[in-house]
Amino acid sequence: MRVKASTCREQEARQLDLAANDPLESRRIVAAAAAKAWGLEAIQAEKREAGHLSPRDKLDAEIAQEFAEEDGNDARQGGT
């Protein structure tokens, strides 16, 4: 399941807040890393939502199409 850009940005903001305000240094470090990861995911989600497909998305679509064609051929030939 793909996460929407808005959700990613909300989580990024939440983690940035924790990174700035958590009383424990170890949690601030983890939150900063999480904020960076959410930000990167948001960029990818924004690209997907704008209609840009990554090479991986294209490959996934091609593989799914091949499986669908194989299933259709099996059904026409009476295979299992």
Backbone hydrogen bonds in HBPLUS format (Angstrom, degrees):
<---DONOR---> <-ACCEPTOR-->    atom                        ^
c    i                          cat <-CA-CA->   ^        H-A-AA   ^      H-
h    n   atom  resd res      DA  || num        DHA   H-A  angle D-A-AA Bond
n    s   type  num  typ     dist DA aas  dist angle  dist       angle   num
A0008-CYS N   A0004-LYS O   3.09 MM   4  6.46 158.7  2.14 150.7 157.0     1
A0009-ARG N   A0005-ALA O   2.88 MM   4  6.15 161.1  1.92 155.9 160.5     2
A0010-GLU N   A0006-SER O   3.00 MM   4  6.19 151.5  2.08 142.3 150.1     3
A0011-GLN N   A0007-THR O   2.97 MM   4  6.23 162.9  2.00 152.2 156.2     4
A0012-GLU N   A0008-CYS O   2.82 MM   4  6.03 154.6  1.89 148.6 156.7     5
A0013-ALA N   A0009-ARG O   2.95 MM   4  6.12 162.2  1.98 146.4 150.4     6
A0014-ARG N   A0010-GLU O   2.97 MM   4  6.22 157.4  2.02 146.8 153.4     7
A0015-GLN N   A0011-GLN O   2.90 MM   4  6.11 162.5  1.93 151.5 155.7     8
A0016-LEU N   A0012-GLU O   2.87 MM   4  6.11 152.7  1.95 149.2 157.5     9
A0017-ASP N   A0013-ALA O   2.98 MM   4  6.20 152.9  2.06 146.1 153.0    10
A0018-LEU N   A0014-ARG O   3.04 MM   4  6.39 157.6  2.09 146.3 152.3    11
A0019-ALA N   A0015-GLN O   2.80 MM   4  6.01 155.6  1.86 147.5 154.9    12
A0020-ALA N   A0016-LEU O   3.03 MM   4  6.22 137.5  2.21 139.5 149.7    13
A0020-ALA N   A0017-ASP O   3.18 MM   3  5.20 129.0  2.46  94.1 107.3    14
A0021-ASN N   A0017-ASP O   2.89 MM   4  6.00 142.6  2.04 147.1 158.0    15
A0022-ASP N   A0018-LEU O   2.88 MM   4  5.08 155.0  1.94 144.0 142.5    16
A0028-ARG N   A0024-LEU O   3.05 MM   4  6.38 148.3  2.16 148.3 158.1    17
A0028-ARG N   A0025-GLU O   3.09 MM   3  4.97 117.4  2.50  92.0 107.9    18
A0029-ILE N   A0025-GLU O   2.96 MM   4  6.26 154.4  2.02 154.2 160.2    19
A0030-VAL N   A0026-SER O   3.13 MM   4  6.38 162.3  2.16 144.3 148.7    20
A0031-ALA N   A0027-ARG O   2.87 MM   4  5.95 160.3  1.91 145.2 151.2    21
A0032-ALA N   A0028-ARG O   2.94 MM   4  6.09 151.7  2.02 143.9 151.0    22
A0033-ALA N   A0029-ILE O   3.12 MM   4  6.41 157.5  2.17 147.4 152.9    23
A0034-ALA N   A0030-VAL O   2.89 MM   4  6.15 155.6  1.95 149.5 157.1    24
A0035-ALA N   A0031-ALA O   2.82 MM   4  6.00 154.0  1.89 147.5 154.4    25
A0036-LYS N   A0032-ALA O   3.08 MM   4  6.32 156.2  2.14 143.7 149.4    26
A0037-ALA N   A0033-ALA O   3.04 MM   4  6.33 159.7  2.08 147.4 152.7    27
A0038-TRP N   A0034-ALA O   2.87 MM   4  6.13 162.5  1.91 154.5 159.0    28
A0039-GLY N   A0035-ALA O   2.91 MM   4  6.08 152.0  1.98 145.6 153.6    29
A0040-LEU N   A0036-LYS O   2.99 MM   4  6.29 155.0  2.05 150.1 156.2    30
A0041-GLU N   A0037-ALA O   2.96 MM   4  6.21 159.3  2.00 149.8 155.7    31
A0042-ALA N   A0038-TRP O   2.84 MM   4  6.02 147.6  1.95 143.1 152.4    32
A0043-ILE N   A0039-GLY O   3.11 MM   4  6.42 151.5  2.19 144.0 150.4    33
A0044-GLN N   A0040-LEU O   3.21 MM   4  6.58 160.2  2.25 147.3 151.7    34
A0045-ALA N   A0041-GLU O   2.87 MM   4  6.11 159.1  1.91 151.3 157.7    35
A0046-GLU N   A0042-ALA O   2.81 MM   4  5.99 156.6  1.86 151.4 157.6    36
A0047-LYS N   A0043-ILE O   3.06 MM   4  6.33 152.6  2.14 145.7 152.8    37
A0048-ARG N   A0044-GLN O   2.95 MM   4  6.28 161.1  1.99 150.9 155.9    38
A0049-GLU N   A0045-ALA O   2.84 MM   4  6.02 165.5  1.86 153.2 157.3    39
A0050-ALA N   A0046-GLU O   2.97 MM   4  6.08 131.0  2.22 135.7 148.0    40
A0050-ALA N   A0047-LYS O   3.15 MM   3  5.05 130.8  2.41  92.4 105.8    41
A0052-HIS N   A0047-LYS O   2.94 MM   5  5.32 151.5  2.02 159.6 151.0    42
A0051-GLY N   A0048-ARG O   2.95 MM   3  5.18 156.2  2.01 106.7 114.1    43
A0057-ASP N   A0054-SER O   3.03 MM   3  5.14 116.8  2.44  99.5 114.6    44
A0058-LYS N   A0054-SER O   3.04 MM   4  6.41 158.8  2.09 156.2 162.0    45
A0059-LEU N   A0055-PRO O   2.93 MM   4  6.14 159.8  1.97 147.7 153.2    46
A0060-ASP N   A0056-ARG O   2.87 MM   4  6.08 160.7  1.91 150.3 155.6    47
A0061-ALA N   A0057-ASP O   3.01 MM   4  6.23 155.4  2.07 145.5 151.7    48
A0062-GLU N   A0058-LYS O   2.96 MM   4  6.26 154.7  2.03 148.9 155.9    49
A0063-ILE N   A0059-LEU O   2.93 MM   4  6.18 161.6  1.97 155.3 159.8    50
A0064-ALA N   A0060-ASP O   2.96 MM   4  6.16 162.3  2.00 149.3 154.2    51
A0065-GLN N   A0061-ALA O   2.95 MM   4  6.13 153.3  2.02 144.2 151.7    52
A0066-GLU N   A0062-GLU O   2.97 MM   4  6.25 153.9  2.03 147.5 154.3    53
A0067-PHE N   A0063-ILE O   3.04 MM   4  6.35 160.3  2.08 153.3 157.7    54
A0068-ALA N   A0064-ALA O   3.00 MM   4  6.24 157.5  2.05 147.0 153.4    55
A0069-GLU N   A0065-GLN O   2.91 MM   4  6.16 157.0  1.96 150.5 156.6    56
A0070-GLU N   A0066-GLU O   2.91 MM   4  6.14 158.7  1.95 150.5 156.5    57
A0071-ASP N   A0067-PHE O   2.91 MM   4  6.13 160.5  1.95 151.1 156.1    58
A0072-GLY N   A0068-ALA O   2.97 MM   4  6.18 154.5  2.04 144.8 151.9    59
A0073-ASN N   A0069-GLU O   2.89 MM   4  6.15 155.0  1.95 149.5 156.1    60
A0074-ASP N   A0070-GLU O   2.90 MM   4  6.12 161.5  1.93 152.0 156.9    61
A0075-ALA N   A0071-ASP O   3.00 MM   4  6.19 156.5  2.06 146.0 152.1    62
A0076-ARG N   A0072-GLY O   3.07 MM   4  6.29 155.6  2.13 145.4 151.5    63
A0077-GLN N   A0073-ASN O   3.03 MM   4  6.18 144.9  2.16 146.2 155.7    64
A0079-GLY N   A0074-ASP O   2.76 MM   5  4.74 145.1  1.88 152.0 150.5    65
A0078-GLY N   A0075-ALA O   3.31 MM   3  5.10 154.9  2.38  95.0 102.2    66
